[in-house]
Amino acid sequence: MDKQDIFINNLEFINDSNLPKHVKKTALDIAHCRTNAMSGHLYQCPNKHFSVFIRNSCNNRFCPKCQYRNKALWNVATKNLILNTHHFHLVFKLPAFCYPFITSFYKDFVNLLFDASKKTIYKILNLSFNKDVLPGFIMVLHTHGKLNQFHPHIHVLITDGGFDKVNHNWVLSQNNLFDFFQFNSIYQIILKKELLSFFKKHSSLGPSFLDSINSNYKSFAFSSEKVSNPYSIIDYFTKSIKGIYLNQQHFDCDDDIVYIHTGKNSTSLSQKNFIKRFLLHILPVGVKTIRYFGLYSSKAKNSLAIAKTLFPDVDSLSQDNLAHPENFDHDFDFLPYKFCPFSRKQMILIEKTLPFDAPFFVLQTFGNEPPNLELFYSMAA
């Protein structure tokens, strides 16, 4: 049983729930993805060697099945984007007292966390470099802990140093840049200011929320480490974007209980509680979970191209796609059946079907046992 089976088994629970519209749509999309509940397309080799009928993907950005290839594409594009040099890996956390209120103001809290983190970084950069030095950094939102519990925080990969736009050379940062003991207080102050501003707009949060801002803002919220291999951090980011954090090997499931195992940590949940926990990570429409700044923004491609000449290439990286990874924030379907396994010619779309309907051509040609995608894969191999 995989994650989709859990959603299929609980369709009645999902339909009867009082979930926000975009969350319920995601749950139903995951359950219906590539099943008979979706429309279908029949493709055929132009020489009629082979035909294959495929149900559509849901293309929801939180669907594990749809986003598998998008993860891989983003990973390659991002590794091709960044410089082969030392980076810092930063983590910015949101205080736990905010968690009970986040789902009511999800988009606001996500933007608040991004804004506070970004302002902290720019404050540190202004203290470390002159205005003509351009570092690059990528910010990635994670909303989960190791067992898929709710734990929103932001990871940042930022260059150790920056590109001097005037002299076209690389300027290293000071050794103590991003030292926790030096800069955690900056984030605490900025985060408190952002939370107070948020409270003024939403006083319905109550006096206890205000008390928590004033009393708990000094809690640990910022950490950093210097890494010589930024590509390993990209791999870590990739596990937790465009879909769900949990891979199939992370959990087992019987008729009612889901068992989650990650490293030495484990927990068990009913299928309904697993779905509830899963759906906590479904962000509102239009919220970007990956953002690019400085040298790594799409606007700085010319400066980045010059900066890359200052660092050696990594021979092991794929050069299949050199597009900016920001382009892969948009969902799209992947067609694994583009070419006939026999003639190698491009397959042609010859029929579309509605949900739960079989294509007339397939029934007429193959009867009750039409070829499926598994057969296509075995023949293509």
SENU-382765 format. One record per residue: x, y, z of N, C-alpha, C, CB in turn; residue in one letter. Coordinates in pm, whole numbers, plus 50000, padded with zeros to 5 digits. Glycine has a CB too. Example, Ala and Ser with C-alpha at 12.3 -4.5 7.8 and 13.67 -1.06 7.14 Angstrom:
residues 2
513194943150780512304955050780513204967050780511314955350905a512854977550708513674989450714512905000350787514084994050572s
//
This chain:
residues 381
500854988150000500005000050000500885012450000499045000150123m500615021949909501395034249904500535045949953501915036949761d501085058049945500385069849997499055072049925501265082249984k499035069749793497795071749719496705062249767498035070049569q497075049849797496085040149844495415044849973496745026549867d496195051350060495635056450186494565066850157496745062550276i494835075750060493845085950024492625079649957494485096549931f492845069649872491725062949806490835056049909492235052749703i491455049650009490685042550113489855051950199491635034450201n490215064750198489545074250286488845085450209490555080250383n488365082350089487695092450008486435097950076487315086549872l485695089350143484485094050211484845103750323483685082050268e485895100450397486355109350505486805122850449487515102750583f487495122650335487955135150273486775143450223488915132050157i485835136850155484675144150100483795150150210483835134750013n483715143350325482855148050434483575158150525482375136150517d484855160250504485625168850593485325183550566487125166150578s485655191950663485455206350651486785213150620484835212150782n487515207750525488825212850488488695225050399489655202050419l489705233950400489705244950302489645239450159490975253850320p489085247350070488835242749934490105237649866488235253849852k491235245049878492455240949808493065228449871493475252449808h492835226450001493365214550069492565202150027493315216350223v491245203550027490415192249984490705188549838488925195450002k490885198649754491215195949614492515188049603491325209149535k493525191549682494795184349679494595169849722495835191149771t493835167649829493595154149877492895145649770492745154450005a491905151449704491185144149599492075142149476489905151649560l492885152049444493815150549331494765138849354494625163549310d495315137949474496245127049506495545113549493496815128749648i494295112749542493555100249534493235096349389492265101249614a492935106349305492495103549168493635102549067491535114349123h494815107249100495915108549004496195095348930497175113249075c496125095948797496435084748708495535072548731497885080648725r494355075048786493375064348801492255066548700492805063848947t491265057648700490155058948606489285071148633489305046548610n489505077748745488755089948774489255101948694488825093148922a490355100048623490925110648540490615108148393492445111648562m490655118848314490545117148169491755109348118490445131148097s491605104047997492675095747942493075099747802492275081447943g494265095347760494775097947626495325084947568495875108947629h494985082447444495505070747374496545075247272494355062847304l497735069547280498825072847188499155060547105500085077847266y499595063346982499895052346891501145055646809498705049446799q501925045446783503085046746693502565050146552503945033546691c503205059146478502735062446343502755050446249503585073446284p503605040546281503635028246200502735017346259505065023046190n501985020946363501035011946429501714999646490499985007546329k502985001446534503654990646606503084989046747505154993246613h502665000346804502375000246946501365011146979503665002147028f500445008047072499495017847123499515017047275498055015347067s499295028447341499265028447488498235038547534500675031847548v497445034347633496415042947690496835046947831495025035647691f496835060047858497335065347984496285074548047498675072947964i496025072548175495195081948248496035094148288494575075248374r495405105848294496125118148319496665118948461495225130048291n497755126248477498235130048609497435141948659499755133348605s497395143648791496645154948846497455167948838496255152148992c498785166648830499685178348821499575187748941499395186148695n499115182449054499095190549175500505191449231498115184549281n500945203249274502335204849316502645197749447502645219449329r501615192449515501845184949638501625169949619500955190049748f501405165649496501195151449468502535144349457500365149449339c502825134449541504115127549534504365120749400504205117349643p503295115449341503455108149215503785117549100502185100349183k503145129149095503365138548985504715145548994502265148848983c505145148449115506295157349131507635150249134506135165249257q507645137249116508905129849122509905135049019508665114949101y509455136648894510375141148790510705156048807509785138648650r509745163948853510035178148876511115179948980508765185348918n511125171349082512185171749182513545169649116511955161149291k513615159449029514885156248963515335167648872514755143348882a514385173548800514715184748712515225196748792513495188748629l514545199648903514975210848986516355208449044513965213349100w516625196249084517925192749141519045195449041517955178149184n518875190848919519905192648815520065207448783519545184648687v518925214448763518995228548726519645236848836517595233948697a519375233748962519935241449072521425238749088519205238249202t521825226249070523255223049077524025229848965523465207949072k523385230948849524025238148739524045253248762523305235048608n523125258148846523055272448873524135277048969521695275848929l524345269649077525185274749186526665273749152524905267149314i527465281449226528915281649207529585270249284529495295149252l530635265049228531395254349291532375260449392532155245749185n531825265149503532635271449606531985269149742532805286449578t532645273449847532095271949981530805280149995533135276250087h529875274550068528615281150099528345279850249527445275150015h527385287750295526845286050429525435280450418526855299450508f525125271050507523765265750517523135271650643523755249850520h522105279950626521455286650737520055280850757521375301750713l519575281350880518215276950912517555287550998518225263050984v516375292050954515585301651029514285295051072515305314450944f513995295651201512825288751254511755298751299513225279651372k510525293951298509405301651348509095296751489508145300351254l508885305551585508595301151723507395291851729508355313251813p507475281951817506425271951826505085277851870506835261051922a505075289051939503795294651983502955299751865504025306052082f503575300951748502835305051628502075293451565503795311251526c502505281151591501965269651519500445268351525502565257251573y499815270351642498345268451646497575278251559497865269851788p498215289151519497515299551443497845299251293497865313251499f498815291051254499345291951118498305288151014500565283151104i497555277551038496625273150934495525283450907495985259850974t495255292251005494265302850984494845314650905493735307751118s496165316150913496845327250844498075321750771497265338650946f497875310850695499015303250642499915311950555498525291250562y499315318450457500095326450362500825337750434499195332150252k500165343950531500765355150604501985350550683499745361450699d501865339150750502975334350831504155329950744502525322750919f503865323650630504945319550540505695331850490504385311350420v504965341950446505615354250398506355361350510504575363750336n505795361050632506475366950746507815360050772505585366250872l507815346850766509045339250789510075342050680508745324150794l509635342650555510555346050446511095360250463509845344550309f510225369650495510645383650506511635385550620509425392750526d511355379650736512265381050850513615374750820511655374750975a513605363250754514865356550719515655364650617514595342450663s514945369750515515605377650412516205390550469514625380950299k515445397250554515935409750614517155407150702514845416450696k517175395850771518335392250852519565390150765518045379550934t519385383050654520515380450564521045393550507520085371050449i520155402250461520635414850404521295423650510519475422450339y520835422950633521475430450740522905425450761520665429250869k523065412250761524395406350778525285409950660524305390950793i524735409350540525525412550421525955427050420524725409450294l525065436050463525425450150468526545452850568524215458550505n526635444650670527715445950768529015439650720527295439750900l528925431450617530085423450576530695427750443529685409150567s529905433850354530405437150221530005451350184529865427050117f530705456850084530245469550029529165466749924531425477549967n528535477149875527355475649791527645469549654526715489049772k528915469249613529245463949481529525448849483530435471249424d529465442549601529685428249613528345421149618530535424949739v528165411249529526875404649512526985389749546526355406449368l526555385649666526465371349696525235365349628526405369049850p525105352149633523915345549583523335336549689524225337549456g522005336349702521425327149798520045322349754521325333649935f519735310349799518475303649769517785300649901518695290449685i516505303949910515715301550030514655290849999515055314750081m514565280650086513635269550065512805267450191514395256450027v511495267550176510605265150290510395250250311509265272250269l510595245750434510185232450477509125234150585511405223950530h508105225850582507035227050681506965214950774505705228950611t507935206250770507855193450839509055190850928507705182250738h508855181951025509955176051099510255162351042509635175251249g511065154651114511515141751061510375131751044512555135851152k509345132851125508215123551117507005129951050507845118651255l507275139950968506245147050892505315155150981505445137250811n505735157751104504955166551190505145181051146505365164851339q504275189651192504265203551147505415211351212502915210251179f506305216651130507475223751183508015233151074508595213751229h507335244551050507765253450940509075260550971506685263750912p509995260250875511285266950889511865268950750512265258650978h512865277550741513465280750612514945277050611513295295750579i515335269950507516735266850481517275276650378516915252050433h518505280850398519145290150304520515284750267519255304450366v520795284850139522145281850089522695294750032522135270249981l523785299850092524315312850052525825311950032523975323750156i526335318649931527755318049899528605323750012528035325549769t529775318050030530775323750121531515334450041531775312650177d531025346550050531595357349970530655361549860532925353249912g531145370349774530305375349667531115380449549529415386349717g530415382949440531035387449316531165402549316530215382749193f532375407449297532635421849287532275426349147534135425249320d531175433549133530655437249001531545447448931529255442849014k532375454649005533245464748945534545458548895533555475849047v535195450848982536505445148948536435430948892537385445149069n535215425348888534985411848835535875401348903535245411748684h535965402149035536655391749110535775387349226538035396649161n536225377149299535445371449408535985376449541535455356049403w535105381549625535495386949755534995377449864534925401249777v535905371749941535525362550047534965370150166536725353950090l534065363550238533505369450358534505368150473532165362850395s534215375150581535045373750700534835359850761534715384750804q535815355250835535725341750891534545339950985537005338450963n534145350751053533055349551150531695352851091533325358551267n531605353850959530305356750898529325345450929530455358550744l528095349050966527035339651000527345331451125526795330350884f528225336551210528465330251339527195331551423529695336451411d526705320351475525455320451550525495330651664525145306651605f526585330951738526655339651854526685354451815527875336151938f527065357251691527105371051644525775375651586528195372551541q525055366551521523935371051439522565365551479524205367551299f522525356151574521215351251616520365362751672521375340151722n520995372051743520255383151801519625392051694521165391451891s520285393051577519715401151469518395395151422520705402151350i518385382151404517155375551361516075376751468517415360751329y516455375351595515475376551703514785390151701516165374351838q515565400651682515005414151682514095416251561516135424651683i514575412151442513775413951320512505405651327514595410151195i512625393151373511455384551381510425390251479511865370351424l510885395351592509955401251689509215413151627510705405751817k509935421451553509315432951488508255428551387510375441451419k508575418151309507615413151210506375407351279508275402551120e506565400151388505445394151459504555404851524505965384351566l505185415151579504405426051638503575433351532505325435951709l504185435451415503455441751305502295432951260504395444351186s502515419951256501455410551219500325410851322502025396251206f500685411551451499675411651556498795424251547500345410851694f499375435451511498605447851499497505446451393499525459651464k497785438651289496795436651182495765426051220497495432751052k496145417251314495275405951351495185405051503495795392551290h494625415151565494515415551711493625404451765493985428951756s492855398051676491995386951719492795375051769491085382551605s494095374951742494955364351793494975364151946496365365851738l494675375252007494525375552151495755380052227494135362352199g495565384152353496695389152433497765378652462496175394652563p497375365952465498375355452493499405354652381497695341852510s498965357252258499905357252145500895368752161499145358452010f500405380452201501275391952223502245389252338500435404552254l501765383052443502645379552556503755370052511501835373252671d503405360752424504395351052375505465357952292503725340052293s505065367552211506045375052131507055381952223505325385552041i506555388152327507425395952415508275387252508506605405352497n507795375452541508515367252638509355356052577507545361352734s508965351252457509615339352402510465342152278508575329152367n510555354752236511245357252111512735354352120511035371452068y513285353252241514715350552256515065335752238515185355152392k514075327452214514355313252196515205310952073513045305252186s515905299752072516815296551962516055296351829517515282951986f516555303551730515805304551604516685304651481514955316851604a517985305351497518875306951382520085297751401519325321751365f520515291051296521725282851303522435283451170521395268351341s523715280151171524485280751047525645271051051524995294951021s526045266650932527245258550918527855261450781526935243350934e529185260650774529875262850648530085249350581531235270050670k529785248650451529905235950378530795237950255528505230750336v531645228050230532515228550113531835222449991533825221350141s530795214450015530075207749905528625212449904530155192249919n528325223249834526935228249833525965218849763526895241849765p526475209949678525605200949602524895190949694526405193349495y525535187249805524875178349900523705185349968525885173350006s523805198549988522695205950047521535206749948523155220150087i521845208249819520785208049717520065194549719521385210749576i520815183749736520175170549745519245169849865521245159449755d519675175649976518825175850095517565184050070519605181450216y517715195650006516535203749974515565196049885516965216849904f516115188649789515285181949688514355171649750516155175249585t514775165349859513945155149922512625160849973514695148750037k512595173849998511475179550071510705190149993511965185550198s510865190549862510135200149780509255192749682511105209649706i508275199749627507445194649517506845180949550508275193749389k506035180449649505425167849689505455166349839506125156149623g505935155149885505935152150028507325147850070504905141350062i507635150150197508945146550251509135131450259509135152750389y508075124050293508215109750317508325101950187507035104750397l509355093850174509455084450064508755071350102510935081950026n508545062950002507825050350028508535041850132507665042449898q509875042050132510615033750227510535039050370512045032850186q509965051050388509865056850522508655051850599509815071950512h507745044750533506565040750608505985027450559505495051450601f505305020750653504525008750625503075011650660505074996350705d502195003850604500785006450628499994993450623500225016550526c499084991550719498134980450711496744986250687498174971750841d495724979050720494364983350687493934995850763493394972350715d494624999150871494205010750949495345019550996493415006251066d496535013751023497625020951087498755023750988498155013051207i499275035950994500445039950916501635041051012500205053550840v502725034150978503935034251060505015042150986504425019651092y505495052951048506505061450986507845059051054506105076450994i508875056650973510215054051025511215062750948510595038951013h511935071351018513025079050957514205078651052512595093850928t515225071151012516395069551099516005062351226517015083151132g516325068051341516015062051470514635066251521517075065751572k513955074751445512655079851488511535071951423512515094851453n510465069851499509315062651444508055066851518509525047351453s506935065451450505645068251511504575060451434505335083551511t503405059451491502295052651424501055061551433502015038651489s500305061751324499105070051314498005062051247499385083251236l496755065151281495675059651201495745065751062494285062351268s495125059150965495155064550829494535078450824494405055150733q493475080650897492825093950896493745104350958491495093450973k494435100951067495355110551127496585112951040495795105751265n496995102650964498085104550869497685114750763498475091050803f496455113450712495965122950612495895136950670494585118550559i495395138250793495325151350858496715157550870494665150150997k497695149550910499065154750924499635158350789499965144450994r499395150050690499865152750554499315166150504499455141250458f498035168350527497365180150470497745193050541495875178250476l498385192250657498895204250723499965211250639499465200750861l500585203750549501695208950469501225214350333502745198150449h499925214450309499395219450182499265234550191498025212850147i500085241550116500125256150122499015262250037501485261350077l498605274450069497615281349985498135283549843497225294750048p497225285249751497595287649610498395300549600496315288349520v499455300049521500255311949495501425314149587499395323649501g501595305549688502725307049782503945299949724502365301249923v505015307449703506245301649651507075296049766507055312149573k507505283849752508285277449857509795278349832507885262949869t510195282449711511615283849678511815297749617512085272549579i512785305049671513015318749623514505321049604512415329149723r514845329249503516235331149460516595345949471516445326049315y517815348549520518215362349544519665364649502518025365949692f519975377449480521355381249450521875374749324522245377749566g523025368949334523705362849219522915351049163525095358249259l522055344949245521295333249200519905336749149521185323449314y519575349549144518295353449086518405353348934517865367549137s517265352248868517285351848721517755365148662515885348448668s517645376048737518065389148687519585390648682517475400048775k520295382048755521755383648766522515373548679522195382148912a521885368648573522515358048494523835362448431521555353448386k523945375148393525205379748333526335379948434525025393648272n526075385248554527085385348659527445371048701526585393348782s526455362348708526715348448745527605341548642525395340748762l527345344248515528165338248409529625342148422527635342248272a529885354748456531275359148476531845352848602531345374748485i531065352248709531535346448834531895331748817530485347948943a531185324648731531455310348713532815307848649530375304048628k533315317648577534655315948517535745316248623534915326848412t535405320648744536395321448852536505308348930536045332748947l535605298848901535585286348977535615274548881534335285649068f536225263548922536295251648835534925245248819537285241348890p534705239248703533465232048679533495218848755533245229648528d532315213148771532185199848831531815190248720531115199648947v532745181448683532535172948566531355163548581533775164848539d531025159648705529985149748726528575155248710530135143748863s528435168448703527095174148691526515172148553527125188948725l525215169648548524525168148421524365181848355523145161548442s524515182148225524325194448149523075193648062525565197348062q522165184548100520975182648018520065194848017520195170648067d520065201848127519175213448136519865224748208517865209748208n520085235648139520775247148196519825258648225521875251748102l518515255948220517535266448249517575269948397516115261848209a517135282148426517085286448566516045277848640516725301748577h516395272748760515475263748831514155270148868516125258448955p514085283348868512825290148895511765285948794513015305348891e512195281848676511255277648572510575264548607511965276348439n511135257048703510555244148738509655245248861511645234048762f509315257548900508345259349006506935257148953508485273149067d506795256148822505485254248762505285239548730505335263048636h504065235048750503775220948728503585217948580502515216848807d504025206148541503775201748405503825186548403504815207748305f503185180948303503105166448296504295160848219501785162048231d504715149148260505815142148192505225130548114506905137248293f505555129547987505015118847904506085108147880504505124547768l506045097147952507075086847936506865078447811507105077848057p505795081147739505425073047623505555081147495503995067747639y506505090447492506615099147376507045091747250507595110147404k507835081147266508395074447149508065059447153509915076547142f507785054047036507515039847023508775031847055507005036446880c508685021347138509885013547172510425005447055509575004247286p509645004146947510084996246833510675005046722508934988046779f509875014646675510335023046563511105035246610509145027446480s511015038446740511615050546798511015063346742513125050446774r509885062246674509205074146623508285079746730508405070846495k508005092846719507175099546818505745094346812507205114746798q505195091246929503825086246936502855097446901503525080647076m501695093646847500675103246802499425101546889500335101146651i498875112746935497625112447010496475109646913497395125747087l495745098846937494665095346844493285095446908494935081846785i493225095747043491905095947106492015100947249491255081747103e490985108847291490865113147430489595107047488490835128747440k489625104047617488455098247682488115105847810488695083447713t486885104747852486415110647977486725101248093484905113647969l486655106248218486875097448333485955085248330486665105148462p486505073848366485805060948375485385055348240484595062348463f485705062148131485415056847997486675050747937484855067847905d486505039747866487625033647792487595038847649487545018047795a488765040647588488785045347449488205035047354490205048847406p487425039847258486775030947162487805022847084485885038947065f488905029247045489915022446965490495010547040491045032146926f490745012347169491355001647248490394989947263491775006947387v489144992947296488164982147313487954974647182486834987747363l487944982047071487724975846940488904967146900487484986646834q490114971546935491324964446891491754953446986492454974246873t491684956247119492254946947215491224940147304493254954147300f489954943647293488944937547378489064942447521489074922347375g488924933547617488884937247759490264937947824488044927447834n491344935547749492684935847807493604944847725493274921547816e493364957947731494214967247656495604968047718493574981247651p496614971747638497974973247693498024984747792498994975447580p498774983247900498904993747999500344998948004498474988748138n500595008148092501905014448099502985004648141501875026148194l502654995148229503644985148272504104976648155503054976148383e503154972948068503534965247950504424973547859502274960447873l504094986347845504934995347762506354995747815504335009647758f506504997247946507844997948005508614984947980507745000748156y507954973647997508644960747979509064958647834507734949048024s508204962847741508554961347599509644971147559507314963247511m509554983447614510574993447581511934989447634510175007047636a511944982847750513224978647808513864967747726513034973847951a
//
